[in-house]
Amino acid sequence: MACLSTSQFFMTTTAGCQKDGFVFGFSIGKLPVIFAEFCFDLLQMKTIFVHYVATARVPYLEKQLALNPGNITGSAVFLDSNYIEEEKRSIQTTVSDAMRPYAPSAEFQLDELIPLATSLGIFGRYAKDFRTTNMIAWWKPLKFGNWKLVEAAIEKISANSVYDIYAGTAGRVVYPNNDNCMSTEELTYKVDDYQRNVPLYVWNYVSERDNEDPGVVIIGVNSPFFEAEKGIGDICKDICDGIEWFKAVNRFRKMAAMGYIFCCRPEEVRETLANFPQF
């Protein structure tokens, strides 16, 4: 493994994906070492959801193989990452123009959807190129506020067990126009020929392996323009307060300035949460 410097993308069949399936990793001989699988829309060049495994990592190949979230069934492919810097500039320009009346509370930036390198521990150096399919437009108070607490909680419980994590986005951020007409507009930005929307929700589906419990879907509100009572009720009944390992997050999760967080049973969101894997 010391001779390898990076991982590759391979086509595959991804469970629950209604678009194109890929995995990210490498092969040693005929042995696949997979760090993430994801569902991807090639026509829109957009990630639908990502699946990775959270657990303590040890530097033994045979242990890593047991943690593969997917398998290689197709050939290696190249996914271009050159647009990322352009996308960062596009978001900055859009936010600067559209959000000027609401600054500084309405700050958005491109950042990683999942902390893959961190979760891989000793194998983290092989995750650099995954950013090609791992970037979304975040509302900064959520990303660096309550979502950091969510990631810390997942890291803590996965230190002594193995968890499958699915991650994605849903909805569209809508903001009030400053035109005295009470109108609203979707927050969008352009990258090449693609019009991107800023997602309203960021979600993680967290489930423990070899456990009959179906797990929980954690959802973060990625916008300062949100009516909590109305929006949450359209998706599910909030169950965060009943999750034992979520106590550190529960202290702050309803503080909207840090990004509102709520939790759902998986069976409740299969039809109400866009881009959720359809197993």
C-alpha distance (Angstrom), angle and dihedral (degrees) to the residues before:
residue distance angle dihedral
M1 . . .
A2 3.79 . .
C3 3.80 89.2 .
L4 3.80 92.9 59.5
S5 3.79 119.4 86.9
T6 3.79 103.0 178.7
S7 3.78 146.3 5.1
Q8 3.80 131.5 -111.7
F9 3.77 139.5 -139.3
F10 3.82 118.3 -112.4
M11 3.78 130.3 -174.2
T12 3.78 115.2 -117.2
T13 3.79 144.9 147.4
T14 3.80 110.2 -85.5
A15 3.80 119.2 -160.5
G16 3.79 113.8 -120.3
C17 3.81 92.9 15.0
Q18 3.79 120.7 126.8
K19 3.81 93.6 -176.8
D20 3.83 129.9 43.6
G21 3.80 121.6 -33.6
F22 3.81 125.4 -143.2
V23 3.79 139.3 167.9
F24 3.80 129.6 -152.6
G25 3.80 120.4 -143.3
F26 3.78 139.7 68.5
S27 3.79 142.8 -96.9
I28 3.78 128.9 -116.8
G29 3.77 102.6 -159.4
K30 3.79 102.6 -48.6
L31 3.80 94.3 -24.5
P32 3.82 115.1 104.7
V33 3.81 118.9 -145.9
I34 3.81 105.3 -165.0
F35 3.79 123.6 -174.0
A36 3.81 100.3 176.7
E37 3.77 142.5 -2.3
F38 3.76 124.2 -154.5
C39 3.77 144.7 -176.2
F40 3.80 112.0 -126.1
D41 3.80 136.6 -175.3
L42 3.80 105.2 -139.6
L43 3.81 93.3 -171.6
Q44 3.80 92.3 57.5
M45 3.83 95.5 27.3
K46 3.78 88.9 -129.7
T47 3.81 134.2 135.8
I48 3.82 114.4 -122.3
F49 3.81 98.5 -172.7
V50 3.81 140.0 -22.6
H51 3.82 128.8 -141.3
Y52 3.80 123.6 -159.7
V53 3.81 137.5 155.4
A54 3.80 121.5 -114.9
T55 3.80 117.0 -155.7
A56 3.81 142.2 110.0
R57 3.82 109.6 -67.2
V58 3.79 126.1 -140.4
P59 3.84 125.1 -167.6
Y60 3.80 96.1 -112.1
L61 3.79 120.8 110.3
E62 3.80 95.8 -147.2
K63 3.82 89.9 55.6
Q64 3.81 91.4 50.0
L65 3.81 92.8 52.3
A66 3.80 90.3 60.2
L67 3.81 89.0 57.6
N68 3.82 98.0 53.8
P69 3.84 107.7 132.3
G70 3.82 90.5 -158.1
N71 3.79 143.6 -0.7
I72 3.80 137.9 -116.0
T73 3.80 111.2 -107.3
G74 3.81 99.9 151.7
S75 3.77 141.9 38.6
A76 3.81 129.3 -70.8
V77 3.81 115.7 -89.6
F78 3.80 136.2 -168.5
L79 3.80 118.9 -123.5
D80 3.79 112.5 -169.8
S81 3.82 117.6 -125.2
N82 3.82 96.5 -180.0
Y83 3.81 91.8 100.2
I84 3.83 93.9 63.6
E85 3.80 95.6 86.1
E86 3.81 89.5 46.5
E87 3.80 89.7 50.7
K88 3.81 91.1 51.4
R89 3.80 90.9 52.9
S90 3.80 92.1 45.6
I91 3.81 92.4 53.9
Q92 3.79 91.9 47.4
T93 3.80 91.9 50.8
T94 3.80 93.8 45.5
V95 3.79 94.2 47.4
S96 3.78 91.8 45.2
D97 3.81 90.8 54.4
A98 3.80 102.7 35.9
M99 3.80 100.3 33.4
R100 3.81 99.1 43.6
P101 3.84 93.5 110.6
Y102 3.82 89.9 51.8
A103 3.80 101.4 42.8
P104 2.96 134.0 159.9
S105 3.84 94.7 20.0
A106 3.82 92.2 55.6
E107 3.81 101.6 61.4
F108 3.80 118.4 149.3
Q109 3.79 130.8 178.7
L110 3.80 140.9 169.1
D111 3.81 113.2 -100.0
E112 3.82 142.6 144.6
L113 3.79 120.2 -62.1
I114 3.83 93.6 -153.1
P115 3.84 130.0 22.1
L116 3.81 93.1 -123.9
A117 3.81 98.5 156.6
T118 3.80 91.4 49.7
S119 3.79 93.3 46.8
L120 3.81 91.8 51.3
G121 3.79 93.4 59.2
I122 3.80 109.0 -173.0
F123 3.82 89.9 13.8
G124 3.80 93.1 53.5
R125 3.80 94.2 105.3
Y126 3.81 89.2 68.8
A127 3.82 92.3 60.4
K128 3.81 100.5 70.5
D129 3.81 97.8 104.2
F130 3.81 93.1 48.8
R131 3.81 88.4 84.7
T132 3.82 86.2 82.8
T133 3.81 88.8 78.2
N134 3.81 99.4 20.6
M135 3.81 105.1 70.8
I136 3.81 127.0 104.7
A137 3.80 136.4 164.7
W138 3.82 105.6 -96.4
W139 3.78 129.7 -166.3
K140 3.81 97.8 -127.1
P141 3.84 98.3 -135.9
L142 3.84 89.3 57.2
K143 3.81 95.7 43.2
F144 3.79 94.9 48.5
G145 3.79 96.8 28.4
N146 3.79 125.8 45.7
W147 3.81 95.8 -4.2
K148 3.81 89.1 62.8
L149 3.81 86.6 57.2
V150 3.81 89.8 50.4
E151 3.82 91.6 51.8
A152 3.82 91.1 46.7
A153 3.82 90.8 51.3
I154 3.82 91.5 51.0
E155 3.80 91.0 47.2
K156 3.81 90.2 51.9
I157 3.81 97.4 50.9
S158 3.81 92.5 42.3
A159 3.82 92.3 56.5
N160 3.82 89.3 82.8
S161 3.80 102.7 26.1
V162 3.81 142.8 29.6
Y163 3.80 120.6 -99.4
D164 3.78 131.3 -175.1
I165 3.80 110.3 -141.6
Y166 3.80 123.2 -164.4
A167 3.78 115.9 -171.8
G168 3.78 135.1 -173.5
T169 3.78 147.7 127.8
A170 3.79 136.6 -105.2
G171 3.77 141.3 -175.2
R172 3.78 130.3 18.3
V173 3.79 131.1 -90.6
V174 3.80 111.7 -116.6
Y175 3.79 121.7 -168.4
P176 3.83 133.2 -170.6
N177 3.78 115.5 -101.9
N178 3.78 115.8 -125.2
D179 3.81 91.4 -128.8
N180 3.83 103.5 105.8
C181 3.81 89.0 -118.1
M182 3.83 98.5 99.4
S183 3.82 89.4 -120.6
T184 3.79 126.0 146.7
E185 3.78 135.1 -150.3
E186 3.81 136.5 -162.5
L187 3.79 115.9 -109.0
T188 3.81 104.6 -122.8
Y189 3.79 137.2 158.1
K190 3.80 134.6 -170.0
V191 3.80 130.1 -117.7
D192 3.80 116.2 179.1
D193 3.81 104.7 -49.6
Y194 3.80 93.9 -23.0
Q195 3.78 126.8 98.4
R196 3.81 108.9 -148.2
N197 3.78 126.8 -160.6
V198 3.79 124.3 -149.4
P199 3.85 105.8 -119.0
L200 3.78 119.8 -119.9
Y201 3.80 93.9 -152.6
V202 3.81 134.6 39.1
W203 3.81 113.5 -166.0
N204 3.80 141.1 -171.7
Y205 3.80 123.7 -166.4
V206 3.82 105.9 -153.8
S207 3.82 121.3 -168.5
E208 3.79 131.5 162.2
R209 3.79 117.2 -126.7
D210 3.81 117.6 -117.0
N211 3.79 90.3 17.6
E212 3.80 123.1 115.9
D213 3.80 90.7 -147.0
P214 3.84 107.2 106.1
G215 3.81 92.7 -137.5
V216 3.79 128.7 -135.2
V217 3.79 138.7 -78.6
I218 3.81 112.2 -134.2
I219 3.80 115.3 -159.0
G220 3.80 128.2 -167.3
V221 3.80 123.3 -162.3
N222 3.81 106.5 -126.5
S223 3.79 98.1 -161.6
P224 3.82 143.6 61.0
F225 3.83 88.8 -139.4
F226 3.80 100.3 76.8
E227 3.80 137.9 119.5
A228 3.80 102.8 -147.5
E229 3.80 98.6 -162.4
K230 3.80 93.4 50.9
G231 3.81 99.5 39.2
I232 3.81 99.1 46.1
G233 3.78 93.9 47.0
D234 3.79 90.0 58.3
I235 3.81 91.3 59.6
C236 3.82 110.7 33.8
K237 3.78 149.3 -46.7
D238 3.81 108.9 -74.5
I239 3.85 111.5 -115.2
C240 3.82 101.4 169.7
D241 3.81 94.5 113.5
G242 3.79 91.4 61.1
I243 3.82 95.5 55.9
E244 3.80 110.9 99.0
W245 3.81 97.6 -158.3
F246 3.81 91.6 48.6
K247 3.82 96.5 67.1
A248 3.82 95.4 109.3
V249 3.80 90.0 54.7
N250 3.79 94.7 43.0
R251 3.81 91.3 65.0
F252 3.81 91.4 66.3
R253 3.81 107.9 14.5
K254 3.81 95.9 104.1
M255 3.79 93.4 51.9
A256 3.79 98.4 108.6
A257 3.81 93.1 -160.7
M258 3.84 88.1 65.3
G259 3.80 94.5 43.7
Y260 3.81 120.7 -81.4
I261 3.83 113.5 -104.6
F262 3.80 128.7 -162.9
C263 3.81 135.7 168.4
C264 3.80 134.7 -136.3
R265 3.77 140.2 -172.1
P266 3.83 109.6 -108.4
E267 3.79 93.6 -122.7
E268 3.81 90.5 57.5
V269 3.80 96.3 56.7
R270 3.80 102.7 42.8
E271 3.79 89.7 95.7
T272 3.81 101.5 24.6
L273 3.82 102.4 46.9
A274 3.79 115.2 69.9
N275 3.83 118.2 -131.0
F276 3.82 93.4 16.7
P277 3.85 109.8 147.1
Q278 3.78 112.3 -96.8
F279 3.80 102.6 -140.3
